[in-house]
Amino acid sequence: MKIYKLWVISVLVVWGHTTFGQQLANSSHFGSVRTAWNPAYTAVGNDMIFDGFFRMQWLGFSGAPVSGFTSFQYPLLDYNMSAGALLHFDKTGPVSKIGLQLNYAYKLKEFLGKYGQLSLGLSGNFQQYAFNGNNQLVNDDDDQLLFQNRASSFFPSLGGGFYYVSNTREYKGNTFFVGGAVNQIYTTKVLVNDLDQVRQKHIHFNLGGRFYSYDSYVEPMITANIVNPDIIDVLYSLKYEMEDTFWAGLGYSSAGMMALQGGVILDKFGNRYAKLRVGGLATYGVGSSLAKTGPGFEFYIGYNFDMK
């Protein structure tokens, strides 16, 4: 069957930030957004969090991927639990997805140390998958699969994960963290024009640490995304942050993308126990093929309120 040009984007699903065959948006060099891929990271500390994330890739290219989410995370401190909700969207060419993800995490305090914590999380994702073949370029005018104009399908899925941090205190000792999650462990059929768009399990793995020096720290981090399991994309990140002031960092993806990020931290924003984090991240393909797709951009904003 011949396919139209923009469908290449849908099949590749964001090369450089999402590799061939990947159905969920790839993770980010922004460490603060891990709750979207690992429910165990939901309100892992004492902060109630309102945040938002937006990503544009292949700027200047028609049908390029656009994705993002807004989330709310709340720590139930008296019960060693946390809960959260994300409204998310993802659009690539004629394929778009929008949905609600509900997260829950249980925290085991003093795990492997006085200040260590292990979080175990579950997620439920309720998503609308839509396909719009209008105004697309095709090689086969009689392709009935692609040209029934519009089709959509609703499907739920389940995920789970863990997250361990050796020190829950900030600026009071070096910290090691590791986490892993599997998304789409279970999912119903996604029928589009009577064909099942098979959902694959997505594995998310994260490893890193924070090394403090007075009122600042350096955070190296590695994030891996594995699908089915022949598809692997690894993000390497290095961030420097000064307490309640700013952060800056560099990153590289095994898919051939360089990243540069930075942001500001506004302490006591609206309340003595609150802070606002605002930052941006730019990506650019260093390979000959990726460079032609154009740069990408990510934006993050988060409001943190200490509940303790």
Phi and psi restraints in degrees (value plus and minus 20) as a CYANA .aco file:
   2 LYS   PHI    -105.4   -65.4
   2 LYS   PSI     126.5   166.5
   3 ILE   PHI    -147.0  -107.0
   3 ILE   PSI     137.8   177.8
   4 TYR   PHI    -100.9   -60.9
   4 TYR   PSI     144.6   184.6
   5 LYS   PHI     -82.2   -42.2
   5 LYS   PSI     -60.6   -20.6
   6 LEU   PHI     -90.3   -50.3
   6 LEU   PSI     -40.5    -0.5
   7 TRP   PHI     -84.4   -44.4
   7 TRP   PSI     -43.2    -3.2
   8 VAL   PHI     -77.8   -37.8
   8 VAL   PSI     -58.3   -18.3
   9 ILE   PHI     -84.1   -44.1
   9 ILE   PSI     -62.8   -22.8
  10 SER   PHI     -84.8   -44.8
  10 SER   PSI     -57.0   -17.0
  11 VAL   PHI     -93.4   -53.4
  11 VAL   PSI     -63.8   -23.8
  12 LEU   PHI     -90.3   -50.3
  12 LEU   PSI     -47.3    -7.3
  13 VAL   PHI      20.5    60.5
  13 VAL   PSI      52.7    92.7
  14 VAL   PHI      48.1    88.1
  14 VAL   PSI      43.4    83.4
  15 TRP   PHI     -80.4   -40.4
  15 TRP   PSI     110.5   150.5
  16 GLY   PHI      85.7   125.7
  16 GLY   PSI     -52.8   -12.8
  17 HIS   PHI    -146.8  -106.8
  17 HIS   PSI     -30.4     9.6
  18 THR   PHI    -170.6  -130.6
  18 THR   PSI     106.9   146.9
  19 THR   PHI    -114.6   -74.6
  19 THR   PSI     155.9   195.9
  20 PHE   PHI     -73.2   -33.2
  20 PHE   PSI     106.8   146.8
  21 GLY   PHI      69.1   109.1
  21 GLY   PSI     -30.1     9.9
  22 GLN   PHI     -95.0   -55.0
  22 GLN   PSI     114.0   154.0
  23 GLN   PHI    -125.9   -85.9
  23 GLN   PSI     -39.1     0.9
  24 LEU   PHI    -126.4   -86.4
  24 LEU   PSI     127.7   167.7
  25 ALA   PHI     -79.3   -39.3
  25 ALA   PSI     119.9   159.9
  26 ASN   PHI     -86.8   -46.8
  26 ASN   PSI     137.9   177.9
  27 SER   PHI     -93.7   -53.7
  27 SER   PSI     157.5   197.5
  28 SER   PHI    -141.3  -101.3
  28 SER   PSI     140.2   180.2
  29 HIS   PHI     -89.7   -49.7
  29 HIS   PSI     -35.6     4.4
  30 PHE   PHI     -89.8   -49.8
  30 PHE   PSI      92.2   132.2
  31 GLY   PHI     -87.5   -47.5
  31 GLY   PSI     -44.9    -4.9
  32 SER   PHI     -89.3   -49.3
  32 SER   PSI     -34.6     5.4
  33 VAL   PHI    -120.1   -80.1
  33 VAL   PSI      -6.0    34.0
  34 ARG   PHI     -82.9   -42.9
  34 ARG   PSI     -43.0    -3.0
  35 THR   PHI     -81.6   -41.6
  35 THR   PSI     -42.6    -2.6
  36 ALA   PHI     -88.9   -48.9
  36 ALA   PSI     -46.1    -6.1
  37 TRP   PHI    -129.5   -89.5
  37 TRP   PSI     -41.2    -1.2
  38 ASN   PHI    -154.0  -114.0
  38 ASN   PSI      87.5   127.5
  39 PRO   PHI     -84.2   -44.2
  39 PRO   PSI     -41.5    -1.5
  40 ALA   PHI     -87.9   -47.9
  40 ALA   PSI     -36.7     3.3
  41 TYR   PHI    -105.7   -65.7
  41 TYR   PSI     -18.8    21.2
  42 THR   PHI     -84.2   -44.2
  42 THR   PSI      99.7   139.7
  43 ALA   PHI      22.0    62.0
  43 ALA   PSI      36.3    76.3
  44 VAL   PHI     -86.9   -46.9
  44 VAL   PSI     -42.8    -2.8
  45 GLY   PHI    -124.2   -84.2
  45 GLY   PSI    -160.2  -120.2
  46 ASN   PHI    -123.9   -83.9
  46 ASN   PSI     -14.0    26.0
  47 ASP   PHI    -113.2   -73.2
  47 ASP   PSI     117.8   157.8
  48 MET   PHI    -103.7   -63.7
  48 MET   PSI     113.7   153.7
  49 ILE   PHI    -149.6  -109.6
  49 ILE   PSI     109.7   149.7
  50 PHE   PHI    -132.5   -92.5
  50 PHE   PSI     104.2   144.2
  51 ASP   PHI    -168.1  -128.1
  51 ASP   PSI     147.7   187.7
  52 GLY   PHI    -165.1  -125.1
  52 GLY   PSI     128.7   168.7
  53 PHE   PHI    -159.6  -119.6
  53 PHE   PSI     116.4   156.4
  54 PHE   PHI    -158.9  -118.9
  54 PHE   PSI     116.6   156.6
  55 ARG   PHI    -154.6  -114.6
  55 ARG   PSI     113.4   153.4
  56 MET   PHI    -143.1  -103.1
  56 MET   PSI     113.8   153.8
  57 GLN   PHI    -143.1  -103.1
  57 GLN   PSI     138.4   178.4
  58 TRP   PHI      31.3    71.3
  58 TRP   PSI      34.8    74.8
  59 LEU   PHI     -76.5   -36.5
  59 LEU   PSI     113.3   153.3
  60 GLY   PHI      71.1   111.1
  60 GLY   PSI     -22.2    17.8
  61 PHE   PHI    -124.4   -84.4
  61 PHE   PSI     106.2   146.2
  62 SER   PHI     -83.9   -43.9
  62 SER   PSI     111.8   151.8
  63 GLY   PHI      59.7    99.7
  63 GLY   PSI      -6.0    34.0
  64 ALA   PHI     -85.6   -45.6
  64 ALA   PSI     135.9   175.9
  65 PRO   PHI     -86.5   -46.5
  65 PRO   PSI     118.0   158.0
  66 VAL   PHI    -155.0  -115.0
  66 VAL   PSI     112.9   152.9
  67 SER   PHI    -170.4  -130.4
  67 SER   PSI     146.0   186.0
  68 GLY   PHI     154.0   194.0
  68 GLY   PSI     157.0   197.0
  69 PHE   PHI    -180.8  -140.8
  69 PHE   PSI     141.9   181.9
  70 THR   PHI    -147.9  -107.9
  70 THR   PSI     120.9   160.9
  71 SER   PHI    -160.2  -120.2
  71 SER   PSI     140.8   180.8
  72 PHE   PHI    -152.7  -112.7
  72 PHE   PSI     110.3   150.3
  73 GLN   PHI    -148.4  -108.4
  73 GLN   PSI     115.3   155.3
  74 TYR   PHI    -154.9  -114.9
  74 TYR   PSI     104.3   144.3
  75 PRO   PHI    -107.2   -67.2
  75 PRO   PSI     107.1   147.1
  76 LEU   PHI    -114.5   -74.5
  76 LEU   PSI      63.1   103.1
  77 LEU   PHI     -83.0   -43.0
  77 LEU   PSI     -55.5   -15.5
  78 ASP   PHI     -91.7   -51.7
  78 ASP   PSI     -34.1     5.9
  79 TYR   PHI    -138.8   -98.8
  79 TYR   PSI     -14.1    25.9
  80 ASN   PHI      34.1    74.1
  80 ASN   PSI      21.1    61.1
  81 MET   PHI    -155.4  -115.4
  81 MET   PSI     148.2   188.2
  82 SER   PHI    -170.6  -130.6
  82 SER   PSI     137.0   177.0
  83 ALA   PHI    -162.7  -122.7
  83 ALA   PSI     136.8   176.8
  84 GLY   PHI    -181.2  -141.2
  84 GLY   PSI     147.7   187.7
  85 ALA   PHI    -163.2  -123.2
  85 ALA   PSI     121.6   161.6
  86 LEU   PHI    -147.4  -107.4
  86 LEU   PSI     113.4   153.4
  87 LEU   PHI    -121.3   -81.3
  87 LEU   PSI     101.0   141.0
  88 HIS   PHI    -153.4  -113.4
  88 HIS   PSI     138.0   178.0
  89 PHE   PHI    -165.4  -125.4
  89 PHE   PSI     137.7   177.7
  90 ASP   PHI    -175.6  -135.6
  90 ASP   PSI     105.5   145.5
  91 LYS   PHI    -155.0  -115.0
  91 LYS   PSI     109.4   149.4
  92 THR   PHI    -158.6  -118.6
  92 THR   PSI      89.3   129.3
  93 GLY   PHI      38.0    78.0
  93 GLY   PSI    -146.5  -106.5
  94 PRO   PHI    -103.9   -63.9
  94 PRO   PSI     -24.3    15.7
  95 VAL   PHI    -123.1   -83.1
  95 VAL   PSI     109.3   149.3
  96 SER   PHI    -156.9  -116.9
  96 SER   PSI     130.0   170.0
  97 LYS   PHI    -157.2  -117.2
  97 LYS   PSI     119.2   159.2
  98 ILE   PHI    -161.5  -121.5
  98 ILE   PSI     122.8   162.8
  99 GLY   PHI    -189.4  -149.4
  99 GLY   PSI     159.2   199.2
 100 LEU   PHI    -142.3  -102.3
 100 LEU   PSI     109.7   149.7
 101 GLN   PHI    -137.5   -97.5
 101 GLN   PSI     108.7   148.7
 102 LEU   PHI    -129.3   -89.3
 102 LEU   PSI     109.3   149.3
 103 ASN   PHI    -137.1   -97.1
 103 ASN   PSI     127.3   167.3
 104 TYR   PHI    -161.2  -121.2
 104 TYR   PSI     119.9   159.9
 105 ALA   PHI    -160.1  -120.1
 105 ALA   PSI     120.3   160.3
 106 TYR   PHI    -132.5   -92.5
 106 TYR   PSI     114.7   154.7
 107 LYS   PHI    -129.8   -89.8
 107 LYS   PSI     106.4   146.4
 108 LEU   PHI    -118.5   -78.5
 108 LEU   PSI      86.8   126.8
 109 LYS   PHI     -96.5   -56.5
 109 LYS   PSI     137.4   177.4
 110 GLU   PHI      32.1    72.1
 110 GLU   PSI      21.8    61.8
 111 PHE   PHI    -109.3   -69.3
 111 PHE   PSI     100.0   140.0
 112 LEU   PHI      38.9    78.9
 112 LEU   PSI      10.9    50.9
 113 GLY   PHI     131.6   171.6
 113 GLY   PSI     139.6   179.6
 114 LYS   PHI     -79.7   -39.7
 114 LYS   PSI     -56.6   -16.6
 115 TYR   PHI    -131.1   -91.1
 115 TYR   PSI      -9.5    30.5
 116 GLY   PHI     -98.4   -58.4
 116 GLY   PSI     136.5   176.5
 117 GLN   PHI    -170.2  -130.2
 117 GLN   PSI     112.4   152.4
 118 LEU   PHI    -132.9   -92.9
 118 LEU   PSI     104.5   144.5
 119 SER   PHI    -129.4   -89.4
 119 SER   PSI     115.8   155.8
 120 LEU   PHI    -136.6   -96.6
 120 LEU   PSI     106.8   146.8
 121 GLY   PHI    -147.0  -107.0
 121 GLY   PSI     132.9   172.9
 122 LEU   PHI    -149.5  -109.5
 122 LEU   PSI     127.8   167.8
 123 SER   PHI    -156.9  -116.9
 123 SER   PSI     126.4   166.4
 124 GLY   PHI    -143.7  -103.7
 124 GLY   PSI     105.7   145.7
 125 ASN   PHI    -136.1   -96.1
 125 ASN   PSI     106.7   146.7
 126 PHE   PHI    -138.8   -98.8
 126 PHE   PSI      90.6   130.6
 127 GLN   PHI    -149.6  -109.6
 127 GLN   PSI     122.6   162.6
 128 GLN   PHI    -125.5   -85.5
 128 GLN   PSI      99.8   139.8
 129 TYR   PHI    -121.6   -81.6
 129 TYR   PSI     105.5   145.5
 130 ALA   PHI    -150.0  -110.0
 130 ALA   PSI     126.5   166.5
 131 PHE   PHI    -149.9  -109.9
 131 PHE   PSI     108.7   148.7
 132 ASN   PHI    -147.5  -107.5
 132 ASN   PSI      87.6   127.6
 133 GLY   PHI    -109.9   -69.9
 133 GLY   PSI     -16.6    23.4
 134 ASN   PHI     -85.8   -45.8
 134 ASN   PSI     121.9   161.9
 135 ASN   PHI      41.5    81.5
 135 ASN   PSI       7.9    47.9
 136 GLN   PHI    -120.2   -80.2
 136 GLN   PSI     133.4   173.4
 137 LEU   PHI    -103.6   -63.6
 137 LEU   PSI     111.3   151.3
 138 VAL   PHI    -152.7  -112.7
 138 VAL   PSI     139.4   179.4
 139 ASN   PHI    -119.4   -79.4
 139 ASN   PSI     -41.0    -1.0
 140 ASP   PHI    -146.6  -106.6
 140 ASP   PSI      84.5   124.5
 141 ASP   PHI     -87.4   -47.4
 141 ASP   PSI     -36.7     3.3
 142 ASP   PHI    -118.7   -78.7
 142 ASP   PSI      -8.4    31.6
 143 ASP   PHI     -92.2   -52.2
 143 ASP   PSI      81.3   121.3
 144 GLN   PHI     -92.8   -52.8
 144 GLN   PSI     -50.5   -10.5
 145 LEU   PHI     -82.0   -42.0
 145 LEU   PSI     -62.8   -22.8
 146 LEU   PHI    -107.9   -67.9
 146 LEU   PSI     -36.7     3.3
 147 PHE   PHI    -139.4   -99.4
 147 PHE   PSI      19.0    59.0
 148 GLN   PHI    -113.7   -73.7
 148 GLN   PSI       9.2    49.2
 149 ASN   PHI      39.6    79.6
 149 ASN   PSI    -101.2   -61.2
 150 ARG   PHI    -147.9  -107.9
 150 ARG   PSI     123.8   163.8
 151 ALA   PHI    -172.7  -132.7
 151 ALA   PSI     129.6   169.6
 152 SER   PHI    -167.8  -127.8
 152 SER   PSI     139.1   179.1
 153 SER   PHI    -171.4  -131.4
 153 SER   PSI     119.8   159.8
 154 PHE   PHI    -120.8   -80.8
 154 PHE   PSI     115.3   155.3
 155 PHE   PHI    -168.3  -128.3
 155 PHE   PSI     117.0   157.0
 156 PRO   PHI    -113.4   -73.4
 156 PRO   PSI     140.2   180.2
 157 SER   PHI    -171.1  -131.1
 157 SER   PSI     140.6   180.6
 158 LEU   PHI    -141.5  -101.5
 158 LEU   PSI     128.6   168.6
 159 GLY   PHI    -164.3  -124.3
 159 GLY   PSI     148.1   188.1
 160 GLY   PHI    -178.1  -138.1
 160 GLY   PSI     140.0   180.0
 161 GLY   PHI    -188.2  -148.2
 161 GLY   PSI     158.1   198.1
 162 PHE   PHI    -154.9  -114.9
 162 PHE   PSI     138.3   178.3
 163 TYR   PHI    -170.0  -130.0
 163 TYR   PSI     103.5   143.5
 164 TYR   PHI    -136.2   -96.2
 164 TYR   PSI     113.6   153.6
 165 VAL   PHI    -149.5  -109.5
 165 VAL   PSI     112.0   152.0
 166 SER   PHI     -96.8   -56.8
 166 SER   PSI     -38.5     1.5
 167 ASN   PHI    -169.3  -129.3
 167 ASN   PSI      91.0   131.0
 168 THR   PHI    -100.6   -60.6
 168 THR   PSI     -29.3    10.7
 169 ARG   PHI    -104.8   -64.8
 169 ARG   PSI     119.5   159.5
 170 GLU   PHI    -113.3   -73.3
 170 GLU   PSI     119.3   159.3
 171 TYR   PHI      38.6    78.6
 171 TYR   PSI      11.5    51.5
 172 LYS   PHI    -159.8  -119.8
 172 LYS   PSI      33.1    73.1
 173 GLY   PHI      98.2   138.2
 173 GLY   PSI     124.9   164.9
 174 ASN   PHI     -82.4   -42.4
 174 ASN   PSI     133.6   173.6
 175 THR   PHI    -154.6  -114.6
 175 THR   PSI     120.7   160.7
 176 PHE   PHI    -137.8   -97.8
 176 PHE   PSI     119.9   159.9
 177 PHE   PHI    -160.0  -120.0
 177 PHE   PSI     130.4   170.4
 178 VAL   PHI    -171.4  -131.4
 178 VAL   PSI     120.8   160.8
 179 GLY   PHI    -170.8  -130.8
 179 GLY   PSI     136.6   176.6
 180 GLY   PHI    -171.2  -131.2
 180 GLY   PSI     128.8   168.8
 181 ALA   PHI    -171.5  -131.5
 181 ALA   PSI     134.0   174.0
 182 VAL   PHI    -144.9  -104.9
 182 VAL   PSI     101.5   141.5
 183 ASN   PHI    -124.8   -84.8
 183 ASN   PSI     132.6   172.6
 184 GLN   PHI      40.6    80.6
 184 GLN   PSI      20.4    60.4
 185 ILE   PHI     -79.7   -39.7
 185 ILE   PSI     -63.2   -23.2
 186 TYR   PHI    -152.3  -112.3
 186 TYR   PSI     116.6   156.6
 187 THR   PHI    -173.7  -133.7
 187 THR   PSI     129.7   169.7
 188 THR   PHI    -100.5   -60.5
 188 THR   PSI     153.4   193.4
 189 LYS   PHI     -86.0   -46.0
 189 LYS   PSI     127.4   167.4
 190 VAL   PHI    -135.4   -95.4
 190 VAL   PSI      74.6   114.6
 191 LEU   PHI    -111.6   -71.6
 191 LEU   PSI      98.2   138.2
 192 VAL   PHI    -145.2  -105.2
 192 VAL   PSI      97.3   137.3
 193 ASN   PHI      33.1    73.1
 193 ASN   PSI      23.0    63.0
 194 ASP   PHI      48.9    88.9
 194 ASP   PSI     -12.9    27.1
 195 LEU   PHI    -129.5   -89.5
 195 LEU   PSI     119.6   159.6
 196 ASP   PHI    -104.1   -64.1
 196 ASP   PSI      99.0   139.0
 197 GLN   PHI    -105.8   -65.8
 197 GLN   PSI      72.3   112.3
 198 VAL   PHI     -80.4   -40.4
 198 VAL   PSI     110.8   150.8
 199 ARG   PHI    -110.9   -70.9
 199 ARG   PSI     113.0   153.0
 200 GLN   PHI    -125.5   -85.5
 200 GLN   PSI     130.0   170.0
 201 LYS   PHI     -89.1   -49.1
 201 LYS   PSI     117.8   157.8
 202 HIS   PHI    -137.2   -97.2
 202 HIS   PSI     104.7   144.7
 203 ILE   PHI    -123.6   -83.6
 203 ILE   PSI     110.6   150.6
 204 HIS   PHI    -139.0   -99.0
 204 HIS   PSI     106.3   146.3
 205 PHE   PHI    -150.2  -110.2
 205 PHE   PSI     119.5   159.5
 206 ASN   PHI    -160.1  -120.1
 206 ASN   PSI     115.8   155.8
 207 LEU   PHI    -166.9  -126.9
 207 LEU   PSI     117.1   157.1
 208 GLY   PHI     159.8   199.8
 208 GLY   PSI    -188.7  -148.7
 209 GLY   PHI    -181.8  -141.8
 209 GLY   PSI     144.8   184.8
 210 ARG   PHI    -143.1  -103.1
 210 ARG   PSI     108.0   148.0
 211 PHE   PHI    -137.6   -97.6
 211 PHE   PSI      90.4   130.4
 212 TYR   PHI    -110.6   -70.6
 212 TYR   PSI     130.0   170.0
 213 SER   PHI    -165.5  -125.5
 213 SER   PSI      77.6   117.6
 214 TYR   PHI      38.1    78.1
 214 TYR   PSI    -130.2   -90.2
 215 ASP   PHI    -123.8   -83.8
 215 ASP   PSI       8.4    48.4
 216 SER   PHI    -170.6  -130.6
 216 SER   PSI     148.1   188.1
 217 TYR   PHI    -172.0  -132.0
 217 TYR   PSI     139.7   179.7
 218 VAL   PHI    -133.5   -93.5
 218 VAL   PSI     113.4   153.4
 219 GLU   PHI    -146.1  -106.1
 219 GLU   PSI      81.4   121.4
 220 PRO   PHI    -102.8   -62.8
 220 PRO   PSI     124.8   164.8
 221 MET   PHI    -171.8  -131.8
 221 MET   PSI     120.7   160.7
 222 ILE   PHI    -141.8  -101.8
 222 ILE   PSI     111.0   151.0
 223 THR   PHI    -147.5  -107.5
 223 THR   PSI     109.1   149.1
 224 ALA   PHI    -138.3   -98.3
 224 ALA   PSI     119.3   159.3
 225 ASN   PHI    -140.7  -100.7
 225 ASN   PSI     102.0   142.0
 226 ILE   PHI    -145.9  -105.9
 226 ILE   PSI     111.9   151.9
 227 VAL   PHI    -151.5  -111.5
 227 VAL   PSI      97.6   137.6
 228 ASN   PHI      55.8    95.8
 228 ASN   PSI      -1.9    38.1
 229 PRO   PHI    -120.0   -80.0
 229 PRO   PSI       4.0    44.0
 230 ASP   PHI     -95.3   -55.3
 230 ASP   PSI     -32.5     7.5
 231 ILE   PHI    -125.0   -85.0
 231 ILE   PSI      98.2   138.2
 232 ILE   PHI    -152.9  -112.9
 232 ILE   PSI     107.7   147.7
 233 ASP   PHI    -146.4  -106.4
 233 ASP   PSI     107.6   147.6
 234 VAL   PHI    -137.2   -97.2
 234 VAL   PSI     110.5   150.5
 235 LEU   PHI    -126.3   -86.3
 235 LEU   PSI     108.1   148.1
 236 TYR   PHI    -130.1   -90.1
 236 TYR   PSI     104.7   144.7
 237 SER   PHI    -149.8  -109.8
 237 SER   PSI     127.2   167.2
 238 LEU   PHI    -159.8  -119.8
 238 LEU   PSI      99.7   139.7
 239 LYS   PHI    -144.5  -104.5
 239 LYS   PSI     121.9   161.9
 240 TYR   PHI    -136.2   -96.2
 240 TYR   PSI     111.5   151.5
 241 GLU   PHI    -153.7  -113.7
 241 GLU   PSI     113.9   153.9
 242 MET   PHI    -123.1   -83.1
 242 MET   PSI     112.9   152.9
 243 GLU   PHI     -73.1   -33.1
 243 GLU   PSI     105.2   145.2
 244 ASP   PHI      33.8    73.8
 244 ASP   PSI      10.8    50.8
 245 THR   PHI    -152.0  -112.0
 245 THR   PSI     -88.7   -48.7
 246 PHE   PHI    -180.8  -140.8
 246 PHE   PSI     150.0   190.0
 247 TRP   PHI    -162.4  -122.4
 247 TRP   PSI     138.1   178.1
 248 ALA   PHI    -171.0  -131.0
 248 ALA   PSI     131.4   171.4
 249 GLY   PHI    -184.7  -144.7
 249 GLY   PSI     146.2   186.2
 250 LEU   PHI    -142.2  -102.2
 250 LEU   PSI     137.3   177.3
 251 GLY   PHI    -175.1  -135.1
 251 GLY   PSI     140.5   180.5
 252 TYR   PHI    -166.5  -126.5
 252 TYR   PSI     121.4   161.4
 253 SER   PHI    -131.5   -91.5
 253 SER   PSI     123.0   163.0
 254 SER   PHI     -83.7   -43.7
 254 SER   PSI     -35.5     4.5
 255 ALA   PHI     -97.3   -57.3
 255 ALA   PSI     -24.9    15.1
 256 GLY   PHI      80.3   120.3
 256 GLY   PSI       7.7    47.7
 257 MET   PHI    -132.9   -92.9
 257 MET   PSI     110.2   150.2
 258 MET   PHI    -112.5   -72.5
 258 MET   PSI     129.6   169.6
 259 ALA   PHI    -156.4  -116.4
 259 ALA   PSI     125.3   165.3
 260 LEU   PHI    -156.3  -116.3
 260 LEU   PSI     105.2   145.2
 261 GLN   PHI    -149.3  -109.3
 261 GLN   PSI     140.4   180.4
 262 GLY   PHI    -188.8  -148.8
 262 GLY   PSI     137.2   177.2
 263 GLY   PHI    -188.6  -148.6
 263 GLY   PSI     150.4   190.4
 264 VAL   PHI    -137.4   -97.4
 264 VAL   PSI     133.3   173.3
 265 ILE   PHI    -143.5  -103.5
 265 ILE   PSI      98.2   138.2
 266 LEU   PHI    -122.3   -82.3
 266 LEU   PSI      86.5   126.5
 267 ASP   PHI     -99.1   -59.1
 267 ASP   PSI     131.7   171.7
 268 LYS   PHI      34.6    74.6
 268 LYS   PSI      23.0    63.0
 269 PHE   PHI    -102.9   -62.9
 269 PHE   PSI      82.8   122.8
 270 GLY   PHI      60.7   100.7
 270 GLY   PSI     -36.5     3.5
 271 ASN   PHI    -182.5  -142.5
 271 ASN   PSI     128.6   168.6
 272 ARG   PHI     -85.8   -45.8
 272 ARG   PSI     -38.4     1.6
 273 TYR   PHI    -123.0   -83.0
 273 TYR   PSI     -10.3    29.7
 274 ALA   PHI    -140.3  -100.3
 274 ALA   PSI     137.6   177.6
 275 LYS   PHI    -167.7  -127.7
 275 LYS   PSI     133.3   173.3
 276 LEU   PHI    -136.4   -96.4
 276 LEU   PSI     110.6   150.6
 277 ARG   PHI    -135.2   -95.2
 277 ARG   PSI     107.2   147.2
 278 VAL   PHI    -154.1  -114.1
 278 VAL   PSI     106.3   146.3
 279 GLY   PHI    -172.9  -132.9
 279 GLY   PSI     145.4   185.4
 280 GLY   PHI    -153.5  -113.5
 280 GLY   PSI     137.9   177.9
 281 LEU   PHI    -162.1  -122.1
 281 LEU   PSI     111.4   151.4
 282 ALA   PHI    -134.1   -94.1
 282 ALA   PSI     120.2   160.2
 283 THR   PHI    -144.9  -104.9
 283 THR   PSI     132.6   172.6
 284 TYR   PHI    -171.4  -131.4
 284 TYR   PSI     114.4   154.4
 285 GLY   PHI     -95.9   -55.9
 285 GLY   PSI     107.6   147.6
 286 VAL   PHI    -114.1   -74.1
 286 VAL   PSI     -32.7     7.3
 287 GLY   PHI     -98.3   -58.3
 287 GLY   PSI     138.2   178.2
 288 SER   PHI     -82.4   -42.4
 288 SER   PSI     -57.4   -17.4
 289 SER   PHI     -98.3   -58.3
 289 SER   PSI     -60.2   -20.2
 290 LEU   PHI     -88.8   -48.8
 290 LEU   PSI     -54.2   -14.2
 291 ALA   PHI     -80.8   -40.8
 291 ALA   PSI     -49.6    -9.6
 292 LYS   PHI     -94.0   -54.0
 292 LYS   PSI     -39.1     0.9
 293 THR   PHI     -97.4   -57.4
 293 THR   PSI     -36.7     3.3
 294 GLY   PHI      76.4   116.4
 294 GLY   PSI     146.9   186.9
 295 PRO   PHI     -97.2   -57.2
 295 PRO   PSI     152.1   192.1
 296 GLY   PHI    -149.2  -109.2
 296 GLY   PSI     145.7   185.7
 297 PHE   PHI    -164.4  -124.4
 297 PHE   PSI     122.8   162.8
 298 GLU   PHI    -151.0  -111.0
 298 GLU   PSI     126.6   166.6
 299 PHE   PHI    -151.8  -111.8
 299 PHE   PSI     117.8   157.8
 300 TYR   PHI    -154.0  -114.0
 300 TYR   PSI     118.4   158.4
 301 ILE   PHI    -159.7  -119.7
 301 ILE   PSI     113.7   153.7
 302 GLY   PHI    -163.3  -123.3
 302 GLY   PSI     117.5   157.5
 303 TYR   PHI    -133.7   -93.7
 303 TYR   PSI      97.5   137.5
 304 ASN   PHI    -131.4   -91.4
 304 ASN   PSI     110.4   150.4
 305 PHE   PHI    -145.2  -105.2
 305 PHE   PSI      99.3   139.3
 306 ASP   PHI     -92.8   -52.8
 306 ASP   PSI      97.8   137.8
 307 MET   PHI    -111.3   -71.3
 307 MET   PSI     -26.1    13.9
